[in-house]
Amino acid sequence: MIQSTKAFDQPLLISQFINPSNEVIEDNPDEVFTSIIERYTETPNDNDESSEEEDQEDIIPVLYSDALKALETLTLYEQQ
């Protein structure tokens, strides 16, 4: 039944599905870095709300400068 519709006569290539040519992403790199850093930065109040899952994981501290370099590397990779 689904295959009989005309929309499925010419299926998209996987690369076109993942990266459609008509999709434009306008992210400011500084905002992306800030958003990610805020998401994963601990604040003093975060320790009060820790879950059992977090207690079981070994979290290795990462320097802010190392995290920023890693994010810049990831951004360069995504732009390729």
PQR file with spaces between the fields and no chain letter, atoms N, CA, C, O and H, PARSE charges and radii, in Angstrom:
ATOM       1  N    MET     1       0.825   -1.187    0.000 -0.4000 1.5000
ATOM       2  CA   MET     1       0.000    0.000    0.000 -0.0000 2.0000
ATOM       3  C    MET     1       0.874    1.257    0.000  0.5500 1.7000
ATOM       4  O    MET     1       0.628    2.178   -0.780 -0.5500 1.4000
ATOM       5  N    ILE     2       1.890    1.304    0.866 -0.4000 1.5000
ATOM       6  CA   ILE     2       2.773    2.461    0.915 -0.0000 2.0000
ATOM       7  C    ILE     2       3.592    2.547   -0.359  0.5500 1.7000
ATOM       8  O    ILE     2       3.813    3.641   -0.877 -0.5500 1.4000
ATOM       9  H    ILE     2       2.089    0.556    1.500  0.4000 1.0000
ATOM      10  N    GLN     3       4.040    1.424   -0.869 -0.4000 1.5000
ATOM      11  CA   GLN     3       4.874    1.420   -2.059 -0.0000 2.0000
ATOM      12  C    GLN     3       4.111    1.858   -3.304  0.5500 1.7000
ATOM      13  O    GLN     3       4.732    2.234   -4.299 -0.5500 1.4000
ATOM      14  H    GLN     3       3.860    0.535   -0.448  0.4000 1.0000
ATOM      15  N    SER     4       2.797    1.819   -3.273 -0.4000 1.5000
ATOM      16  CA   SER     4       2.019    2.208   -4.436 -0.0000 2.0000
ATOM      17  C    SER     4       1.909    3.721   -4.598  0.5500 1.7000
ATOM      18  O    SER     4       1.517    4.192   -5.666 -0.5500 1.4000
ATOM      19  H    SER     4       2.293    1.514   -2.465  0.4000 1.0000
ATOM      20  N    THR     5       2.241    4.485   -3.578 -0.4000 1.5000
ATOM      21  CA   THR     5       2.181    5.935   -3.704 -0.0000 2.0000
ATOM      22  C    THR     5       3.358    6.428   -4.530  0.5500 1.7000
ATOM      23  O    THR     5       4.428    5.819   -4.521 -0.5500 1.4000
ATOM      24  H    THR     5       2.560    4.103   -2.711  0.4000 1.0000
ATOM      25  N    LYS     6       3.163    7.525   -5.240 -0.4000 1.5000
ATOM      26  CA   LYS     6       4.187    8.040   -6.139 -0.0000 2.0000
ATOM      27  C    LYS     6       5.391    8.613   -5.394  0.5500 1.7000
ATOM      28  O    LYS     6       6.477    8.699   -5.968 -0.5500 1.4000
ATOM      29  H    LYS     6       2.294    8.019   -5.247  0.4000 1.0000
ATOM      30  N    ALA     7       5.226    8.999   -4.151 -0.4000 1.5000
ATOM      31  CA   ALA     7       6.336    9.560   -3.386 -0.0000 2.0000
ATOM      32  C    ALA     7       7.455    8.549   -3.182  0.5500 1.7000
ATOM      33  O    ALA     7       8.603    8.932   -2.955 -0.5500 1.4000
ATOM      34  H    ALA     7       4.344    8.929   -3.685  0.4000 1.0000
ATOM      35  N    PHE     8       7.134    7.268   -3.262 -0.4000 1.5000
ATOM      36  CA   PHE     8       8.131    6.249   -3.015 -0.0000 2.0000
ATOM      37  C    PHE     8       8.689    5.634   -4.303  0.5500 1.7000
ATOM      38  O    PHE     8       9.472    4.686   -4.246 -0.5500 1.4000
ATOM      39  H    PHE     8       6.202    6.957   -3.447  0.4000 1.0000
ATOM      40  N    ASP     9       8.297    6.160   -5.445 -0.4000 1.5000
ATOM      41  CA   ASP     9       8.847    5.659   -6.701 -0.0000 2.0000
ATOM      42  C    ASP     9      10.330    5.962   -6.822  0.5500 1.7000
ATOM      43  O    ASP     9      11.087    5.138   -7.337 -0.5500 1.4000
ATOM      44  H    ASP     9       7.661    6.930   -5.491  0.4000 1.0000
ATOM      45  N    GLN    10      10.755    7.117   -6.363 -0.4000 1.5000
ATOM      46  CA   GLN    10      12.145    7.551   -6.433 -0.0000 2.0000
ATOM      47  C    GLN    10      12.663    7.782   -5.002  0.5500 1.7000
ATOM      48  O    GLN    10      12.675    8.922   -4.538 -0.5500 1.4000
ATOM      49  H    GLN    10      10.140    7.786   -5.945  0.4000 1.0000
ATOM      50  N    PRO    11      13.078    6.749   -4.315 -0.5600 1.5000
ATOM      51  CA   PRO    11      13.547    6.950   -2.934  0.2800 2.0000
ATOM      52  C    PRO    11      14.812    7.790   -2.907  0.5500 1.7000
ATOM      53  O    PRO    11      15.613    7.771   -3.842 -0.5500 1.4000
ATOM      54  N    LEU    12      14.973    8.529   -1.815 -0.4000 1.5000
ATOM      55  CA   LEU    12      16.161    9.366   -1.631 -0.0000 2.0000
ATOM      56  C    LEU    12      17.382    8.498   -1.342  0.5500 1.7000
ATOM      57  O    LEU    12      17.279    7.433   -0.733 -0.5500 1.4000
ATOM      58  H    LEU    12      14.322    8.545   -1.056  0.4000 1.0000
ATOM      59  N    LEU    13      18.527    8.974   -1.787 -0.4000 1.5000
ATOM      60  CA   LEU    13      19.775    8.350   -1.376 -0.0000 2.0000
ATOM      61  C    LEU    13      19.978    8.647    0.100  0.5500 1.7000
ATOM      62  O    LEU    13      19.481    9.651    0.611 -0.5500 1.4000
ATOM      63  H    LEU    13      18.611    9.839   -2.281  0.4000 1.0000
ATOM      64  N    ILE    14      20.696    7.789    0.775 -0.4000 1.5000
ATOM      65  CA   ILE    14      20.928    7.987    2.208 -0.0000 2.0000
ATOM      66  C    ILE    14      21.614    9.325    2.467  0.5500 1.7000
ATOM      67  O    ILE    14      21.258   10.030    3.411 -0.5500 1.4000
ATOM      68  H    ILE    14      21.100    6.973    0.360  0.4000 1.0000
ATOM      69  N    SER    15      22.594    9.680    1.635 -0.4000 1.5000
ATOM      70  CA   SER    15      23.301   10.956    1.825 -0.0000 2.0000
ATOM      71  C    SER    15      22.366   12.145    1.660  0.5500 1.7000
ATOM      72  O    SER    15      22.532   13.155    2.344 -0.5500 1.4000
ATOM      73  H    SER    15      22.883    9.107    0.867  0.4000 1.0000
ATOM      74  N    GLN    16      21.382   12.045    0.760 -0.4000 1.5000
ATOM      75  CA   GLN    16      20.414   13.128    0.593 -0.0000 2.0000
ATOM      76  C    GLN    16      19.445   13.184    1.765  0.5500 1.7000
ATOM      77  O    GLN    16      18.990   14.262    2.148 -0.5500 1.4000
ATOM      78  H    GLN    16      21.247   11.224    0.205  0.4000 1.0000
ATOM      79  N    PHE    17      19.129   12.028    2.332 -0.4000 1.5000
ATOM      80  CA   PHE    17      18.238   11.995    3.481 -0.0000 2.0000
ATOM      81  C    PHE    17      18.903   12.605    4.711  0.5500 1.7000
ATOM      82  O    PHE    17      18.283   13.371    5.449 -0.5500 1.4000
ATOM      83  H    PHE    17      19.499   11.153    2.020  0.4000 1.0000
ATOM      84  N    ILE    18      20.174   12.257    4.923 -0.4000 1.5000
ATOM      85  CA   ILE    18      20.902   12.744    6.087 -0.0000 2.0000
ATOM      86  C    ILE    18      21.255   14.219    5.955  0.5500 1.7000
ATOM      87  O    ILE    18      21.146   14.970    6.925 -0.5500 1.4000
ATOM      88  H    ILE    18      20.678   11.635    4.323  0.4000 1.0000
ATOM      89  N    ASN    19      21.673   14.640    4.775 -0.4000 1.5000
ATOM      90  CA   ASN    19      22.061   16.039    4.527 -0.0000 2.0000
ATOM      91  C    ASN    19      21.261   16.605    3.363  0.5500 1.7000
ATOM      92  O    ASN    19      21.800   16.745    2.265 -0.5500 1.4000
ATOM      93  H    ASN    19      21.761   14.030    3.988  0.4000 1.0000
ATOM      94  N    PRO    20      19.984   16.936    3.574 -0.5600 1.5000
ATOM      95  CA   PRO    20      19.185   17.462    2.466  0.2800 2.0000
ATOM      96  C    PRO    20      19.750   18.787    1.958  0.5500 1.7000
ATOM      97  O    PRO    20      20.172   19.635    2.745 -0.5500 1.4000
ATOM      98  N    SER    21      19.753   18.956    0.640 -0.4000 1.5000
ATOM      99  CA   SER    21      20.351   20.148    0.045 -0.0000 2.0000
ATOM     100  C    SER    21      19.556   21.410    0.362  0.5500 1.7000
ATOM     101  O    SER    21      20.122   22.504    0.355 -0.5500 1.4000
ATOM     102  H    SER    21      19.411   18.267    0.001  0.4000 1.0000
ATOM     103  N    ASN    22      18.265   21.287    0.639 -0.4000 1.5000
ATOM     104  CA   ASN    22      17.458   22.468    0.920 -0.0000 2.0000
ATOM     105  C    ASN    22      17.444   22.853    2.403  0.5500 1.7000
ATOM     106  O    ASN    22      16.794   23.830    2.777 -0.5500 1.4000
ATOM     107  H    ASN    22      17.805   20.399    0.644  0.4000 1.0000
ATOM     108  N    GLU    23      18.144   22.107    3.242 -0.4000 1.5000
ATOM     109  CA   GLU    23      18.203   22.419    4.662 -0.0000 2.0000
ATOM     110  C    GLU    23      19.414   23.302    4.945  0.5500 1.7000
ATOM     111  O    GLU    23      20.546   22.956    4.606 -0.5500 1.4000
ATOM     112  H    GLU    23      18.671   21.314    2.938  0.4000 1.0000
ATOM     113  N    VAL    24      19.159   24.438    5.568 -0.4000 1.5000
ATOM     114  CA   VAL    24      20.234   25.363    5.912 -0.0000 2.0000
ATOM     115  C    VAL    24      20.284   25.477    7.428  0.5500 1.7000
ATOM     116  O    VAL    24      19.293   25.823    8.072 -0.5500 1.4000
ATOM     117  H    VAL    24      18.240   24.720    5.843  0.4000 1.0000
ATOM     118  N    ILE    25      21.452   25.182    7.987 -0.4000 1.5000
ATOM     119  CA   ILE    25      21.635   25.284    9.435 -0.0000 2.0000
ATOM     120  C    ILE    25      22.465   26.516    9.711  0.5500 1.7000
ATOM     121  O    ILE    25      23.600   26.631    9.249 -0.5500 1.4000
ATOM     122  H    ILE    25      22.256   24.902    7.464  0.4000 1.0000
ATOM     123  N    GLU    26      21.900   27.430   10.461 -0.4000 1.5000
ATOM     124  CA   GLU    26      22.572   28.691   10.747 -0.0000 2.0000
ATOM     125  C    GLU    26      22.914   28.772   12.234  0.5500 1.7000
ATOM     126  O    GLU    26      22.315   29.552   12.974 -0.5500 1.4000
ATOM     127  H    GLU    26      20.978   27.337   10.836  0.4000 1.0000
ATOM     128  N    ASP    27      23.870   27.971   12.659 -0.4000 1.5000
ATOM     129  CA   ASP    27      24.307   27.985   14.052 -0.0000 2.0000
ATOM     130  C    ASP    27      25.528   28.870   14.190  0.5500 1.7000
ATOM     131  O    ASP    27      26.468   28.780   13.400 -0.5500 1.4000
ATOM     132  H    ASP    27      24.357   27.337   12.058  0.4000 1.0000
ATOM     133  N    ASN    28      25.506   29.712   15.185 -0.4000 1.5000
ATOM     134  CA   ASN    28      26.662   30.525   15.507 -0.0000 2.0000
ATOM     135  C    ASN    28      27.604   29.634   16.326  0.5500 1.7000
ATOM     136  O    ASN    28      27.202   29.131   17.375 -0.5500 1.4000
ATOM     137  H    ASN    28      24.743   29.785   15.827  0.4000 1.0000
ATOM     138  N    PRO    29      28.846   29.426   15.872 -0.5600 1.5000
ATOM     139  CA   PRO    29      29.760   28.527   16.591  0.2800 2.0000
ATOM     140  C    PRO    29      29.943   28.905   18.064  0.5500 1.7000
ATOM     141  O    PRO    29      30.065   28.024   18.915 -0.5500 1.4000
ATOM     142  N    ASP    30      29.964   30.198   18.371 -0.4000 1.5000
ATOM     143  CA   ASP    30      30.123   30.611   19.765 -0.0000 2.0000
ATOM     144  C    ASP    30      28.934   30.175   20.606  0.5500 1.7000
ATOM     145  O    ASP    30      29.099   29.764   21.754 -0.5500 1.4000
ATOM     146  H    ASP    30      29.865   30.914   17.680  0.4000 1.0000
ATOM     147  N    GLU    31      27.740   30.264   20.040 -0.4000 1.5000
ATOM     148  CA   GLU    31      26.547   29.844   20.772 -0.0000 2.0000
ATOM     149  C    GLU    31      26.534   28.328   20.979  0.5500 1.7000
ATOM     150  O    GLU    31      26.090   27.842   22.020 -0.5500 1.4000
ATOM     151  H    GLU    31      27.605   30.599   19.108  0.4000 1.0000
ATOM     152  N    VAL    32      27.020   27.592   19.991 -0.4000 1.5000
ATOM     153  CA   VAL    32      27.081   26.133   20.108 -0.0000 2.0000
ATOM     154  C    VAL    32      28.039   25.754   21.232  0.5500 1.7000
ATOM     155  O    VAL    32      27.703   24.927   22.080 -0.5500 1.4000
ATOM     156  H    VAL    32      27.380   27.987   19.146  0.4000 1.0000
ATOM     157  N    PHE    33      29.233   26.355   21.244 -0.4000 1.5000
ATOM     158  CA   PHE    33      30.208   26.070   22.301 -0.0000 2.0000
ATOM     159  C    PHE    33      29.627   26.399   23.669  0.5500 1.7000
ATOM     160  O    PHE    33      29.724   25.600   24.600 -0.5500 1.4000
ATOM     161  H    PHE    33      29.505   27.027   20.555  0.4000 1.0000
ATOM     162  N    THR    34      29.024   27.581   23.787 -0.4000 1.5000
ATOM     163  CA   THR    34      28.462   28.007   25.068 -0.0000 2.0000
ATOM     164  C    THR    34      27.372   27.047   25.521  0.5500 1.7000
ATOM     165  O    THR    34      27.320   26.676   26.694 -0.5500 1.4000
ATOM     166  H    THR    34      28.945   28.230   23.031  0.4000 1.0000
ATOM     167  N    SER    35      26.511   26.645   24.611 -0.4000 1.5000
ATOM     168  CA   SER    35      25.425   25.733   24.950 -0.0000 2.0000
ATOM     169  C    SER    35      25.951   24.387   25.443  0.5500 1.7000
ATOM     170  O    SER    35      25.462   23.853   26.439 -0.5500 1.4000
ATOM     171  H    SER    35      26.554   26.946   23.658  0.4000 1.0000
ATOM     172  N    ILE    36      26.940   23.844   24.753 -0.4000 1.5000
ATOM     173  CA   ILE    36      27.499   22.546   25.149 -0.0000 2.0000
ATOM     174  C    ILE    36      28.231   22.658   26.478  0.5500 1.7000
ATOM     175  O    ILE    36      28.100   21.790   27.342 -0.5500 1.4000
ATOM     176  H    ILE    36      27.338   24.278   23.944  0.4000 1.0000
ATOM     177  N    ILE    37      28.997   23.721   26.639 -0.4000 1.5000
ATOM     178  CA   ILE    37      29.740   23.915   27.888 -0.0000 2.0000
ATOM     179  C    ILE    37      28.789   24.066   29.060  0.5500 1.7000
ATOM     180  O    ILE    37      29.021   23.484   30.119 -0.5500 1.4000
ATOM     181  H    ILE    37      29.104   24.426   25.938  0.4000 1.0000
ATOM     182  N    GLU    38      27.709   24.845   28.890 -0.4000 1.5000
ATOM     183  CA   GLU    38      26.742   25.025   29.969 -0.0000 2.0000
ATOM     184  C    GLU    38      26.059   23.704   30.311  0.5500 1.7000
ATOM     185  O    GLU    38      25.751   23.438   31.472 -0.5500 1.4000
ATOM     186  H    GLU    38      27.520   25.318   28.030  0.4000 1.0000
ATOM     187  N    ARG    39      25.829   22.891   29.306 -0.4000 1.5000
ATOM     188  CA   ARG    39      25.149   21.613   29.532 -0.0000 2.0000
ATOM     189  C    ARG    39      25.982   20.660   30.377  0.5500 1.7000
ATOM     190  O    ARG    39      25.442   19.926   31.204 -0.5500 1.4000
ATOM     191  H    ARG    39      26.080   23.107   28.362  0.4000 1.0000
ATOM     192  N    TYR    40      27.292   20.669   30.171 -0.4000 1.5000
ATOM     193  CA   TYR    40      28.143   19.687   30.830 -0.0000 2.0000
ATOM     194  C    TYR    40      29.030   20.258   31.933  0.5500 1.7000
ATOM     195  O    TYR    40      29.878   19.542   32.464 -0.5500 1.4000
ATOM     196  H    TYR    40      27.731   21.265   29.499  0.4000 1.0000
ATOM     197  N    THR    41      28.857   21.511   32.282 -0.4000 1.5000
ATOM     198  CA   THR    41      29.624   22.107   33.362 -0.0000 2.0000
ATOM     199  C    THR    41      28.871   21.922   34.667  0.5500 1.7000
ATOM     200  O    THR    41      27.673   22.195   34.753 -0.5500 1.4000
ATOM     201  H    THR    41      28.168   22.093   31.850  0.4000 1.0000
ATOM     202  N    GLU    42      29.585   21.457   35.678 -0.4000 1.5000
ATOM     203  CA   GLU    42      28.958   21.279   36.983 -0.0000 2.0000
ATOM     204  C    GLU    42      28.909   22.600   37.729  0.5500 1.7000
ATOM     205  O    GLU    42      29.835   23.408   37.661 -0.5500 1.4000
ATOM     206  H    GLU    42      30.557   21.236   35.608  0.4000 1.0000
ATOM     207  N    THR    43      27.830   22.797   38.431 -0.4000 1.5000
ATOM     208  CA   THR    43      27.705   23.939   39.328 -0.0000 2.0000
ATOM     209  C    THR    43      27.538   23.381   40.738  0.5500 1.7000
ATOM     210  O    THR    43      27.212   22.204   40.895 -0.5500 1.4000
ATOM     211  H    THR    43      27.078   22.140   38.487  0.4000 1.0000
ATOM     212  N    PRO    44      27.753   24.199   41.765 -0.5600 1.5000
ATOM     213  CA   PRO    44      27.621   23.671   43.136  0.2800 2.0000
ATOM     214  C    PRO    44      26.271   23.020   43.416  0.5500 1.7000
ATOM     215  O    PRO    44      26.206   22.084   44.213 -0.5500 1.4000
ATOM     216  N    ASN    45      25.193   23.484   42.789 -0.4000 1.5000
ATOM     217  CA   ASN    45      23.866   22.922   43.029 -0.0000 2.0000
ATOM     218  C    ASN    45      23.663   21.591   42.325  0.5500 1.7000
ATOM     219  O    ASN    45      22.753   20.843   42.684 -0.5500 1.4000
ATOM     220  H    ASN    45      25.246   24.245   42.142  0.4000 1.0000
ATOM     221  N    ASP    46      24.481   21.276   41.337 -0.4000 1.5000
ATOM     222  CA   ASP    46      24.331   20.023   40.606 -0.0000 2.0000
ATOM     223  C    ASP    46      24.605   18.808   41.487  0.5500 1.7000
ATOM     224  O    ASP    46      24.029   17.745   41.257 -0.5500 1.4000
ATOM     225  H    ASP    46      25.220   21.883   41.045  0.4000 1.0000
ATOM     226  N    ASN    47      25.459   18.942   42.476 -0.4000 1.5000
ATOM     227  CA   ASN    47      25.808   17.811   43.335 -0.0000 2.0000
ATOM     228  C    ASN    47      24.626   17.354   44.182  0.5500 1.7000
ATOM     229  O    ASN    47      24.555   16.186   44.562 -0.5500 1.4000
ATOM     230  H    ASN    47      25.927   19.806   42.662  0.4000 1.0000
ATOM     231  N    ASP    48      23.693   18.265   44.484 -0.4000 1.5000
ATOM     232  CA   ASP    48      22.541   17.907   45.300 -0.0000 2.0000
ATOM     233  C    ASP    48      21.567   17.003   44.556  0.5500 1.7000
ATOM     234  O    ASP    48      20.852   16.219   45.181 -0.5500 1.4000
ATOM     235  H    ASP    48      23.751   19.215   44.175  0.4000 1.0000
ATOM     236  N    GLU    49      21.529   17.102   43.229 -0.4000 1.5000
ATOM     237  CA   GLU    49      20.552   16.377   42.439 -0.0000 2.0000
ATOM     238  C    GLU    49      21.166   15.179   41.711  0.5500 1.7000
ATOM     239  O    GLU    49      20.631   14.745   40.691 -0.5500 1.4000
ATOM     240  H    GLU    49      22.110   17.738   42.722  0.4000 1.0000
ATOM     241  N    SER    50      22.258   14.645   42.207 -0.4000 1.5000
ATOM     242  CA   SER    50      22.916   13.540   41.500 -0.0000 2.0000
ATOM     243  C    SER    50      22.046   12.292   41.569  0.5500 1.7000
ATOM     244  O    SER    50      21.397   12.020   42.580 -0.5500 1.4000
ATOM     245  H    SER    50      22.693   14.997   43.036  0.4000 1.0000
ATOM     246  N    SER    51      22.046   11.544   40.480 -0.4000 1.5000
ATOM     247  CA   SER    51      21.260   10.316   40.413 -0.0000 2.0000
ATOM     248  C    SER    51      22.167    9.116   40.676  0.5500 1.7000
ATOM     249  O    SER    51      23.386    9.254   40.768 -0.5500 1.4000
ATOM     250  H    SER    51      22.573   11.765   39.659  0.4000 1.0000
ATOM     251  N    GLU    52      21.562    7.952   40.796 -0.4000 1.5000
ATOM     252  CA   GLU    52      22.338    6.742   41.032 -0.0000 2.0000
ATOM     253  C    GLU    52      23.222    6.422   39.844  0.5500 1.7000
ATOM     254  O    GLU    52      24.324    5.901   40.021 -0.5500 1.4000
ATOM     255  H    GLU    52      20.572    7.839   40.722  0.4000 1.0000
ATOM     256  N    GLU    53      22.763    6.722   38.628 -0.4000 1.5000
ATOM     257  CA   GLU    53      23.556    6.450   37.434 -0.0000 2.0000
ATOM     258  C    GLU    53      24.860    7.226   37.459  0.5500 1.7000
ATOM     259  O    GLU    53      25.910    6.684   37.114 -0.5500 1.4000
ATOM     260  H    GLU    53      21.868    7.145   38.485  0.4000 1.0000
ATOM     261  N    GLU    54      24.807    8.481   37.862 -0.4000 1.5000
ATOM     262  CA   GLU    54      26.007    9.300   37.906 -0.0000 2.0000
ATOM     263  C    GLU    54      26.980    8.793   38.971  0.5500 1.7000
ATOM     264  O    GLU    54      28.195    8.889   38.800 -0.5500 1.4000
ATOM     265  H    GLU    54      23.954    8.922   38.142  0.4000 1.0000
ATOM     266  N    ASP    55      26.450    8.259   40.056 -0.4000 1.5000
ATOM     267  CA   ASP    55      27.309    7.738   41.109 -0.0000 2.0000
ATOM     268  C    ASP    55      28.075    6.497   40.641  0.5500 1.7000
ATOM     269  O    ASP    55      29.184    6.243   41.111 -0.5500 1.4000
ATOM     270  H    ASP    55      25.463    8.181   40.194  0.4000 1.0000
ATOM     271  N    GLN    56      27.500    5.733   39.732 -0.4000 1.5000
ATOM     272  CA   GLN    56      28.129    4.509   39.267 -0.0000 2.0000
ATOM     273  C    GLN    56      29.173    4.758   38.198  0.5500 1.7000
ATOM     274  O    GLN    56      30.057    3.924   38.004 -0.5500 1.4000
ATOM     275  H    GLN    56      26.599    5.939   39.351  0.4000 1.0000
ATOM     276  N    GLU    57      29.099    5.879   37.500 -0.4000 1.5000
ATOM     277  CA   GLU    57      30.043    6.172   36.422 -0.0000 2.0000
ATOM     278  C    GLU    57      31.305    6.823   36.978  0.5500 1.7000
ATOM     279  O    GLU    57      31.252    7.603   37.930 -0.5500 1.4000
ATOM     280  H    GLU    57      28.382    6.557   37.658  0.4000 1.0000
ATOM     281  N    ASP    58      32.443    6.488   36.365 -0.4000 1.5000
ATOM     282  CA   ASP    58      33.684    7.161   36.708 -0.0000 2.0000
ATOM     283  C    ASP    58      33.826    8.368   35.789  0.5500 1.7000
ATOM     284  O    ASP    58      34.002    8.216   34.580 -0.5500 1.4000
ATOM     285  H    ASP    58      32.486    5.854   35.592  0.4000 1.0000
ATOM     286  N    ILE    59      33.749    9.554   36.358 -0.4000 1.5000
ATOM     287  CA   ILE    59      33.847   10.775   35.570 -0.0000 2.0000
ATOM     288  C    ILE    59      35.256   11.323   35.707  0.5500 1.7000
ATOM     289  O    ILE    59      35.724   11.624   36.805 -0.5500 1.4000
ATOM     290  H    ILE    59      33.606    9.678   37.340  0.4000 1.0000
ATOM     291  N    ILE    60      35.920   11.446   34.565 -0.4000 1.5000
ATOM     292  CA   ILE    60      37.280   11.966   34.557 -0.0000 2.0000
ATOM     293  C    ILE    60      37.215   13.468   34.318  0.5500 1.7000
ATOM     294  O    ILE    60      36.632   13.903   33.324 -0.5500 1.4000
ATOM     295  H    ILE    60      35.540   11.202   33.673  0.4000 1.0000
ATOM     296  N    PRO    61      37.796   14.270   35.202 -0.5600 1.5000
ATOM     297  CA   PRO    61      37.760   15.717   35.007  0.2800 2.0000
ATOM     298  C    PRO    61      38.511   16.128   33.740  0.5500 1.7000
ATOM     299  O    PRO    61      39.573   15.586   33.432 -0.5500 1.4000
ATOM     300  N    VAL    62      37.949   17.086   33.017 -0.4000 1.5000
ATOM     301  CA   VAL    62      38.546   17.593   31.793 -0.0000 2.0000
ATOM     302  C    VAL    62      38.718   19.088   31.947  0.5500 1.7000
ATOM     303  O    VAL    62      37.812   19.788   32.400 -0.5500 1.4000
ATOM     304  H    VAL    62      37.087   17.527   33.267  0.4000 1.0000
ATOM     305  N    LEU    63      39.896   19.574   31.563 -0.4000 1.5000
ATOM     306  CA   LEU    63      40.137   21.010   31.635 -0.0000 2.0000
ATOM     307  C    LEU    63      39.257   21.738   30.631  0.5500 1.7000
ATOM     308  O    LEU    63      38.952   21.214   29.560 -0.5500 1.4000
ATOM     309  H    LEU    63      40.631   19.006   31.195  0.4000 1.0000
ATOM     310  N    TYR    64      38.857   22.943   30.985 -0.4000 1.5000
ATOM     311  CA   TYR    64      38.023   23.762   30.112 -0.0000 2.0000
ATOM     312  C    TYR    64      38.708   23.970   28.766  0.5500 1.7000
ATOM     313  O    TYR    64      38.054   23.889   27.726 -0.5500 1.4000
ATOM     314  H    TYR    64      39.105   23.369   31.856  0.4000 1.0000
ATOM     315  N    SER    65      40.004   24.234   28.767 -0.4000 1.5000
ATOM     316  CA   SER    65      40.733   24.478   27.519 -0.0000 2.0000
ATOM     317  C    SER    65      40.746   23.227   26.644  0.5500 1.7000
ATOM     318  O    SER    65      40.643   23.331   25.422 -0.5500 1.4000
ATOM     319  H    SER    65      40.535   24.299   29.612  0.4000 1.0000
ATOM     320  N    ASP    66      40.873   22.042   27.255 -0.4000 1.5000
ATOM     321  CA   ASP    66      40.850   20.792   26.482 -0.0000 2.0000
ATOM     322  C    ASP    66      39.461   20.552   25.878  0.5500 1.7000
ATOM     323  O    ASP    66      39.340   20.094   24.742 -0.5500 1.4000
ATOM     324  H    ASP    66      40.957   21.958   28.248  0.4000 1.0000
ATOM     325  N    ALA    67      38.429   20.863   26.644 -0.4000 1.5000
ATOM     326  CA   ALA    67      37.069   20.694   26.138 -0.0000 2.0000
ATOM     327  C    ALA    67      36.815   21.639   24.973  0.5500 1.7000
ATOM     328  O    ALA    67      36.190   21.253   23.985 -0.5500 1.4000
ATOM     329  H    ALA    67      38.528   21.234   27.567  0.4000 1.0000
ATOM     330  N    LEU    68      37.289   22.856   25.080 -0.4000 1.5000
ATOM     331  CA   LEU    68      37.109   23.834   24.011 -0.0000 2.0000
ATOM     332  C    LEU    68      37.845   23.396   22.745  0.5500 1.7000
ATOM     333  O    LEU    68      37.307   23.525   21.645 -0.5500 1.4000
ATOM     334  H    LEU    68      37.797   23.169   25.883  0.4000 1.0000
ATOM     335  N    LYS    69      39.063   22.883   22.884 -0.4000 1.5000
ATOM     336  CA   LYS    69      39.820   22.384   21.729 -0.0000 2.0000
ATOM     337  C    LYS    69      39.086   21.213   21.073  0.5500 1.7000
ATOM     338  O    LYS    69      39.030   21.118   19.847 -0.5500 1.4000
ATOM     339  H    LYS    69      39.500   22.779   23.777  0.4000 1.0000
ATOM     340  N    ALA    70      38.531   20.333   21.884 -0.4000 1.5000
ATOM     341  CA   ALA    70      37.799   19.187   21.355 -0.0000 2.0000
ATOM     342  C    ALA    70      36.552   19.644   20.592  0.5500 1.7000
ATOM     343  O    ALA    70      36.226   19.087   19.544 -0.5500 1.4000
ATOM     344  H    ALA    70      38.576   20.409   22.880  0.4000 1.0000
ATOM     345  N    LEU    71      35.861   20.649   21.114 -0.4000 1.5000
ATOM     346  CA   LEU    71      34.684   21.165   20.425 -0.0000 2.0000
ATOM     347  C    LEU    71      35.058   21.834   19.107  0.5500 1.7000
ATOM     348  O    LEU    71      34.334   21.709   18.120 -0.5500 1.4000
ATOM     349  H    LEU    71      36.126   21.102   21.965  0.4000 1.0000
ATOM     350  N    GLU    72      36.175   22.537   19.086 -0.4000 1.5000
ATOM     351  CA   GLU    72      36.632   23.166   17.849 -0.0000 2.0000
ATOM     352  C    GLU    72      36.983   22.101   16.813  0.5500 1.7000
ATOM     353  O    GLU    72      36.674   22.257   15.631 -0.5500 1.4000
ATOM     354  H    GLU    72      36.763   22.639   19.888  0.4000 1.0000
ATOM     355  N    THR    73      37.624   21.025   17.251 -0.4000 1.5000
ATOM     356  CA   THR    73      37.953   19.917   16.364 -0.0000 2.0000
ATOM     357  C    THR    73      36.676   19.276   15.809  0.5500 1.7000
ATOM     358  O    THR    73      36.588   18.982   14.617 -0.5500 1.4000
ATOM     359  H    THR    73      37.875   20.898   18.211  0.4000 1.0000
ATOM     360  N    LEU    74      35.705   19.067   16.672 -0.4000 1.5000
ATOM     361  CA   LEU    74      34.445   18.494   16.240 -0.0000 2.0000
ATOM     362  C    LEU    74      33.740   19.406   15.233  0.5500 1.7000
ATOM     363  O    LEU    74      33.169   18.921   14.257 -0.5500 1.4000
ATOM     364  H    LEU    74      35.777   19.305   17.640  0.4000 1.0000
ATOM     365  N    THR    75      33.775   20.694   15.459 -0.4000 1.5000
ATOM     366  CA   THR    75      33.155   21.640   14.522 -0.0000 2.0000
ATOM     367  C    THR    75      33.834   21.581   13.168  0.5500 1.7000
ATOM     368  O    THR    75      33.162   21.575   12.137 -0.5500 1.4000
ATOM     369  H    THR    75      34.240   21.088   16.252  0.4000 1.0000
ATOM     370  N    LEU    76      35.172   21.538   13.157 -0.4000 1.5000
ATOM     371  CA   LEU    76      35.901   21.429   11.888 -0.0000 2.0000
ATOM     372  C    LEU    76      35.536   20.133   11.169  0.5500 1.7000
ATOM     373  O    LEU    76      35.361   20.128    9.951 -0.5500 1.4000
ATOM     374  H    LEU    76      35.718   21.542   13.994  0.4000 1.0000
ATOM     375  N    TYR    77      35.424   19.051   11.905 -0.4000 1.5000
ATOM     376  CA   TYR    77      35.054   17.756   11.330 -0.0000 2.0000
ATOM     377  C    TYR    77      33.665   17.827   10.696  0.5500 1.7000
ATOM     378  O    TYR    77      33.459   17.339    9.584 -0.5500 1.4000
ATOM     379  H    TYR    77      35.567   19.055   12.895  0.4000 1.0000
ATOM     380  N    GLU    78      32.707   18.442   11.414 -0.4000 1.5000
ATOM     381  CA   GLU    78      31.343   18.530   10.918 -0.0000 2.0000
ATOM     382  C    GLU    78      31.240   19.401    9.681  0.5500 1.7000
ATOM     383  O    GLU    78      30.354   19.189    8.853 -0.5500 1.4000
ATOM     384  H    GLU    78      32.874   18.838   12.316  0.4000 1.0000
ATOM     385  N    GLN    79      32.130   20.380    9.536 -0.4000 1.5000
ATOM     386  CA   GLN    79      32.098   21.282    8.392 -0.0000 2.0000
ATOM     387  C    GLN    79      32.670   20.645    7.139  0.5500 1.7000
ATOM     388  O    GLN    79      32.463   21.164    6.042 -0.5500 1.4000
ATOM     389  H    GLN    79      32.850   20.552   10.208  0.4000 1.0000
ATOM     390  N    GLN    80      33.373   19.550    7.268 -0.4000 1.5000
ATOM     391  CA   GLN    80      34.001   18.894    6.112 -0.0000 2.0000
ATOM     392  C    GLN    80      32.985   18.120    5.297  0.5500 1.7000
ATOM     393  O    GLN    80      33.338   17.507    4.290 -0.5500 1.4000
ATOM     394  H    GLN    80      33.542   19.128    8.159  0.4000 1.0000
